[in-house]
Amino acid sequence: MKAYCTRNNILVTESTLRIFKKEIFSIPFDGNCDARCKPTYYVSIAVFLQHLICSATVSRNTRKRARFEGNRKWTYSVPFPYSLGDRVAPAVFRQTRELPFERALEKIEQAGLIKIIRHDHGKHKCREFALSKKFLGALFPRKRKAYLRREDRYTYLTNIYDKRQAPLTMDELLAQAATHTPKARHHVSKRDIPDKPFRERVKQVYNQLELLYINLDALRNYCNRHPSRKNMGYYHNFISHLCDVGVNIVSYCPLVVAYQQSYKTARLGGRSFEVGTGFQYLPKGMKWASLAKGYNYDIKSCQLEILHHELKLIGVSDANLARLETDYISKRLQVREDEVKGFRFATLFSAGYVSLSFKSVTRKRLNKLLGLKKAKQVLQRWNKLMEPLREDLKELIDHYLSTGKRNRYGLCVRNAVGQNFNCTWKNISLRKKLQSQQMRRKLLSHMLQGLESRAVYDYVALHTGVCALEHDGFISLHELRGNVWQHPFLRIVMKNSA
């Protein structure tokens, strides 16, 4: 394994850092040298000692191979190759003749912090170092597990010059975030979106988006009502995201902020995803609890309506799509209606095929609900019932393949938003070929999601007031009235509002 050095890897308390700094700065620095070299000198020592602390207290494999097994005064030894030390801690490892000051390695040993286990040239082994247990005891007076449970560890051990600020309250963090104007950083370069028609379309859409309003007090109240480690993780990541991108503070009571979302597009289908852990990243309950202003609109039965339309266009009856209706799936699979959506899309985007593998999400869910034996029987029956629909989807995919064009990479099919799907190669540089059935499933998803995305993009590009994109809908700052939404066969419904 390649040698490495841990950096910014140990979170410690303020008292631990104070003791560590006292020991480090007690190591003398060459007074004949330019004082501007001091930071480099002491940072190298801090990085070196932190790596030894981490390795000598955690790694069991290193302990088994240590040449010095330790005693009451010293820990077991850990290796530190010169080539690595020359790169990460030059003031400690380089020869004095190569530095403008005397190197620190021997001075650290004289201070009693380390014990040097000399080279073994015959066995081609590098130098190893043992740490003083007195030094470790001063830094971490309690047992390791007890220390790791402490909640006042917020600074890194290498933060000897106090570059890392102390913990701030959420109000202080947002006040800092409000000092820089929210600015979108969409991923719309030629490298991110190679297809020019699709790139120009999403640029126009993203330029129309307005600030999204978030009620942080309401979000905090929701997390207090639903306390769980998962919700708190989402909450902290979302607050960190707001602090990174910048916000406008709209009101303090309640605490409402507005920020500009940044988007990137999927490589397949044309959907837009928010960059980072923003609003779109939150679970459904947290999203709609925190929305301070706006109305969420979704396309009603989006994928089924698109399939109805696409099958009619090629002259295939859409009667078999009734097998994907909520009542039908709930009755046949014996699952609750709120779980039907997952089974519908699992069947649809696998082109009508039903997997009996234990690794499939559908199988795992049914195993929990019905048991192993019953789940297998239900899926076998479901697979049989999907045969007519599978033939319909096969004809639709063949039609999509017939519309493709050949280029130097093979057959490419363009969807409704102008994004190409390469049917021949998954990774051109590695020449890794897609399996035929896998390619057909991906192509179906690509085309259906393209029609869904076009419906949303066309509306957003021509209307103001939209502040966020969802996969099959959007959030508008004002309620839509009259015939504002004009689409030949898709309809929208309001799902949530502030």
Long-range contacts (C-beta under 8 A, 24 or more apart in sequence): 3-79, 3-81, 3-83, 3-84, 4-84, 5-47, 5-51, 5-84, 5-88, 5-89, 6-50, 6-51, 6-54, 6-55, 7-47, 7-50, 7-51, 7-88, 7-158, 8-156, 8-158, 9-50, 9-54, 9-156, 10-50, 10-53, 10-54, 10-156, 10-157, 11-153, 11-154, 11-155, 11-156, 11-157, 12-139, 12-153, 12-155, 12-156, 12-157, 13-150, 13-152, 13-153, 13-155, 14-152, 14-155, 16-139, 16-140, 16-157, 17-155, 17-157, 17-159, 17-160, 19-138, 19-139, 20-46, 20-49, 20-139, 20-157, 20-160, 21-160, 23-111, 23-113, 23-135, 23-138, 24-49, 24-160, 25-160, 26-111, 27-104, 27-107, 27-108, 27-111, 28-107, 29-101, 30-101, 30-102, 32-101, 33-100, 33-101, 34-100, 37-91, 37-100, 37-101, 39-161, 40-90, 40-91, 41-91, 41-101, 41-104, 42-160, 43-91, 43-158, 43-160, 43-161, 44-88, 44-89, 44-90, 44-91, 44-92, 44-104, 45-89, 45-91, 45-92, 45-104, 45-108, 46-157, 46-158, 46-160, 47-88, 47-89, 47-158, 48-80, 48-85, 48-88, 48-89, 48-92, 48-108, 49-108, 49-113, 49-114, 49-131, 50-157, 50-158, 51-80, 51-88, 52-78, 52-80, 52-114, 52-129, 52-131, 53-131, 53-136, 53-139, 53-157, 56-130, 56-131, 56-136, 57-136, 57-144, 66-128, 67-117, 67-120, 67-125, 67-128, 68-115, 68-117, 68-128, 68-130, 70-130, 72-133, 73-132, 73-133, 73-134, 74-115, 74-130, 74-131, 74-132, 74-133, 75-130, 75-131, 75-132, 75-133, 75-136, 76-130, 77-115, 77-117, 77-128, 77-129, 77-130, 78-128, 78-129, 78-130, 79-125, 79-126, 79-127, 79-128, 80-126, 80-127, 80-128, 80-129, 81-126, 82-126, 82-127, 170-216, 170-239, 171-255, 173-239, 173-243, 174-216, 174-242, 174-243, 174-247, 174-249, 174-255, 174-257, 175-249, 176-243, 177-242, 177-243, 177-244, 177-245, 177-246, 177-247, 178-246, 178-247, 178-248, 178-249, 178-257, 179-246, 180-246, 181-246, 181-248, 182-211, 182-245, 182-246, 182-247, 182-248, 182-258, 182-259, 182-260, 183-245, 183-246, 183-260, 184-209, 184-260, 184-261, 184-262, 184-263, 185-245, 185-262, 185-275, 186-262, 186-263, 186-264, 186-275, 187-262, 187-263, 187-264, 187-265, 187-275, 192-264, 192-265, 193-265, 193-419, 194-420, 195-414, 195-418, 195-419, 195-420, 196-418, 197-417, 197-418, 198-265, 198-270, 198-417, 198-418, 198-419, 201-417, 201-418, 201-457, 201-461, 202-263, 202-265, 202-272, 202-417, 202-457, 204-461, 205-272, 205-457, 205-460, 205-461, 205-469, 206-263, 208-460, 208-461, 208-463, 208-464, 208-466, 209-260, 209-261, 209-460, 209-466, 209-467, 209-468, 209-469, 210-464, 210-465, 210-466, 210-467, 210-477, 211-248, 211-258, 211-259, 211-260, 211-467, 212-258, 212-259, 212-260, 212-261, 212-279, 212-294, 212-467, 212-468, 212-475, 213-250, 213-256, 213-257, 213-258, 213-291, 213-292, 213-293, 213-294, 213-467, 213-477, 213-498, 214-242, 214-256, 214-257, 214-258, 214-259, 214-279, 214-290, 214-291, 214-292, 215-254, 215-255, 215-256, 215-290, 215-291, 215-292, 215-498, 216-254, 216-255, 216-256, 216-257, 216-290, 217-254, 217-255, 217-256, 218-254, 218-289, 218-290, 218-292, 219-286, 219-289, 219-290, 221-289, 222-285, 222-286, 222-289, 222-290, 223-286, 226-285, 231-283, 231-286, 234-277, 234-281, 234-282, 234-283, 234-286, 235-286, 237-277, 237-281, 238-277, 238-278, 238-279, 238-281, 238-282, 238-286, 240-277, 241-276, 241-277, 241-278, 241-281, 242-278, 244-276, 245-276, 245-278, 250-292, 254-292, 256-292, 256-293, 261-468, 261-469, 263-469, 265-419, 266-449, 268-421, 268-442, 268-445, 268-446, 268-449, 269-415, 269-419, 269-445, 269-446, 269-448, 269-449, 269-450, 269-453, 270-415, 270-416, 270-417, 270-419, 270-449, 270-450, 270-453, 270-454, 271-449, 271-452, 271-453, 271-471, 272-453, 272-469, 279-468, 280-468, 280-469, 280-470, 288-496, 291-475, 291-496, 291-497, 291-498, 292-498, 293-467, 293-477, 293-498, 294-467, 294-468, 294-475, 294-476, 294-477, 294-497, 294-498, 295-475, 295-476, 295-477, 295-478, 295-479, 295-480, 295-494, 295-496, 295-497, 295-498, 296-470, 296-473, 296-474, 296-475, 296-494, 296-495, 296-496, 296-497, 297-473, 297-474, 297-475, 297-476, 297-480, 297-485, 297-492, 297-493, 297-494, 297-495, 298-470, 298-472, 298-473, 298-492, 298-493, 298-495, 299-452, 299-455, 299-456, 299-472, 299-473, 299-490, 299-491, 299-492, 300-490, 300-491, 300-492, 300-493, 302-452, 302-472, 302-490, 303-344, 303-345, 303-348, 303-448, 303-452, 305-489, 305-490, 305-491, 306-448, 306-451, 306-452, 306-490, 307-348, 307-396, 307-448, 308-489, 309-489, 310-396, 310-447, 310-448, 310-451, 311-392, 311-396, 314-395, 314-396, 314-399, 316-392, 316-395, 316-396, 317-392, 318-392, 320-388, 320-389, 320-392, 321-389, 321-392, 323-385, 323-386, 323-388, 323-389, 324-348, 324-389, 332-378, 332-381, 332-382, 332-385, 333-366, 333-378, 333-382, 334-369, 334-370, 334-378, 335-365, 335-366, 335-369, 339-365, 347-382, 347-386, 349-441, 349-444, 349-445, 350-441, 351-390, 351-393, 351-394, 351-397, 351-437, 351-440, 351-441, 351-444, 352-386, 352-387, 352-389, 352-390, 352-391, 352-392, 352-393, 352-394, 353-383, 353-386, 353-390, 353-437, 353-441, 354-379, 354-382, 354-383, 354-386, 355-379, 356-380, 356-383, 393-444, 396-444, 397-440, 397-443, 397-444, 400-443, 400-444, 400-447, 401-443, 413-443, 413-446, 413-447, 415-446, 415-447, 415-449, 415-450, 415-451, 416-447, 416-450, 416-451, 416-453, 416-454, 417-450, 417-453, 417-454, 417-457, 419-446, 419-450, 421-446, 455-487, 455-490, 458-487, 459-485, 459-487
